[in-house]
Amino acid sequence: SLSSSSSSSSTTREAGRGRAGVEDEESESESEEEIVLEDDEHMDAGFERGVSVGFEDLRMVLKIKKKKKKKNGGAKDRVILDGSVRGEARPGRMLAIMGPSGSGKSTIVHAIAGQIKESKRISLSGSRYVNGEP
């Protein structure tokens, strides 16, 4: 429904370049705002649809093979997630994970989703919660 209101907004702008087009845009944005506020009221009243996912202290270390350690002058294991990661994704809310290339954005999503399993080379620690339960 949001995309249909966006297309009607652009149609209004194209058809009525005068004051009427501006009034239509203002009233449309006000109604969208009312819809968002109405949704927030339901969320505050304890009415939730969906699942909340919490995570904290996520740490992931990639163990470097002995051969590569010697080759790289005794390089230490590579820390992928440093344990300072904490957050919560709640129903009806947007969660943004931002950072530069190679900073571990995809890795944290995979770790939260449980798609990364511990192995001889991967050490993974931290807590994940679904609806407040471990």
C-alpha positions as CSV (number, residue, x, y, z in Angstrom):
1,S,0.0,0.0,0.0
2,L,2.9,2.3,0.6
3,S,4.1,2.0,-3.0
4,S,0.6,2.8,-4.3
5,S,0.5,6.0,-2.2
6,S,3.9,7.0,-3.5
7,S,2.8,6.6,-7.1
8,S,-0.3,8.7,-6.5
9,S,1.9,11.4,-4.9
10,S,4.0,11.6,-8.1
11,T,0.9,11.6,-10.2
12,T,-0.4,14.5,-8.1
13,R,2.8,16.4,-8.6
14,E,2.8,15.9,-12.3
15,A,-0.9,16.7,-12.9
16,G,-1.3,19.8,-10.6
17,R,1.8,21.9,-10.5
18,G,-0.1,24.6,-8.6
19,R,-1.1,24.9,-4.9
20,A,-3.5,21.9,-5.1
21,G,-0.6,19.5,-5.7
22,V,1.2,20.9,-2.6
23,E,-1.9,20.5,-0.4
24,D,-2.4,16.9,-1.6
25,E,1.2,16.1,-0.7
26,E,0.9,17.7,2.7
27,S,-2.3,15.9,3.6
28,E,-0.8,12.6,2.4
29,S,2.3,12.9,4.5
30,E,0.1,13.7,7.5
31,S,-1.9,10.6,7.0
32,E,1.2,8.5,6.7
33,E,2.4,10.0,10.0
34,E,-0.9,9.2,11.7
35,I,-0.6,5.6,10.5
36,V,2.9,5.3,12.0
37,L,1.8,6.8,15.3
38,E,-1.2,4.4,15.4
39,D,1.1,1.5,14.8
40,D,3.4,2.7,17.7
41,E,0.4,2.8,20.0
42,H,-0.3,-0.9,19.4
43,M,3.3,-1.7,20.0
44,D,3.3,0.1,23.3
45,A,0.2,-1.6,24.4
46,G,2.0,-5.0,24.4
47,F,0.4,-6.1,21.1
48,E,3.3,-7.7,19.2
49,R,3.5,-9.8,16.1
50,G,6.7,-11.6,15.3
51,V,9.8,-12.4,17.2
52,S,12.4,-10.3,19.0
53,V,16.0,-11.4,18.7
54,G,18.7,-10.1,21.1
55,F,22.4,-10.7,21.0
56,E,25.3,-9.6,23.2
57,D,29.1,-10.1,23.6
58,L,29.4,-11.8,20.2
59,R,33.0,-12.8,19.6
60,M,34.4,-14.9,16.7
61,V,38.0,-15.8,16.3
62,L,39.5,-17.5,13.2
63,K,42.5,-19.6,14.2
64,I,45.4,-19.3,11.8
65,K,47.1,-22.6,10.7
66,K,50.6,-23.2,12.1
67,K,52.1,-23.1,8.5
68,K,50.6,-19.7,7.9
69,K,51.7,-18.4,11.3
70,K,55.3,-19.3,10.4
71,K,55.0,-17.8,7.0
72,N,53.5,-14.5,8.3
73,G,56.1,-14.1,11.1
74,G,54.1,-15.6,13.9
75,A,50.8,-13.8,13.1
76,K,48.1,-14.2,15.8
77,D,44.7,-15.6,15.3
78,R,42.3,-13.2,13.5
79,V,39.5,-11.6,15.5
80,I,36.5,-11.3,13.3
81,L,34.0,-10.1,16.0
82,D,35.6,-8.6,19.1
83,G,32.9,-9.2,21.7
84,S,31.7,-5.6,21.9
85,V,28.7,-6.4,19.7
86,R,25.2,-6.1,21.4
87,G,21.7,-5.3,20.1
88,E,18.1,-6.3,19.6
89,A,15.9,-6.7,16.6
90,R,12.3,-6.1,17.5
91,P,9.1,-6.8,15.6
92,G,7.9,-3.9,13.5
93,R,11.2,-2.1,13.8
94,M,14.2,-1.7,11.4
95,L,17.7,-2.7,12.5
96,A,20.6,-1.3,10.5
97,I,24.0,-2.8,10.6
98,M,26.5,-0.4,9.0
99,G,30.2,-0.4,8.6
100,P,33.0,-0.3,5.9
101,S,33.8,-3.2,3.7
102,G,35.3,-6.1,5.5
103,S,34.1,-5.0,9.0
104,G,32.0,-8.1,9.7
105,K,28.5,-7.0,8.8
106,S,27.6,-10.3,7.1
107,T,29.4,-12.3,9.7
108,I,27.4,-10.8,12.6
109,V,24.1,-11.6,10.7
110,H,25.2,-15.2,10.1
111,A,26.3,-15.5,13.8
112,I,23.0,-14.1,15.1
113,A,21.1,-16.5,12.8
114,G,23.1,-19.5,14.1
115,Q,24.6,-20.2,10.6
116,I,28.2,-20.3,11.9
117,K,29.2,-23.4,13.8
118,E,32.2,-23.7,16.0
119,S,35.0,-25.9,14.6
120,K,38.8,-26.4,15.0
121,R,39.4,-23.2,13.2
122,I,36.4,-21.1,14.4
123,S,35.9,-20.1,18.0
124,L,32.5,-18.5,18.6
125,S,31.1,-17.1,21.9
126,G,28.3,-14.8,23.1
127,S,24.6,-15.0,23.7
128,R,21.6,-14.9,21.5
129,Y,18.0,-14.5,22.8
130,V,14.7,-15.2,21.1
131,N,11.8,-13.4,22.8
132,G,14.1,-12.9,25.9
133,E,14.9,-16.6,26.2
134,P,18.4,-18.1,25.5
